[in-house]
């Protein structure tokens, strides 16, 4: 996937439950699930971050220079 919107469509089509993932600006379930994998802009604004949200905190797994790289990694984290 080259962008977040295409990734979200692909995850929906693959039947991945909506509560399993959070994609900044595209798929932000409410209420917030207790744990999920995520893709967001890095807090320092230098690229993208993928990780796991659990117990009320974000745990980064990897930093990415490109949105496409972050999207590919989120798919891997979800096993899709």
Helices and strands as residue ranges (DSSP letters): H 4-13, G 18-20, E 21-23, E 35-41, E 48-54, E 57-64, H 67-78
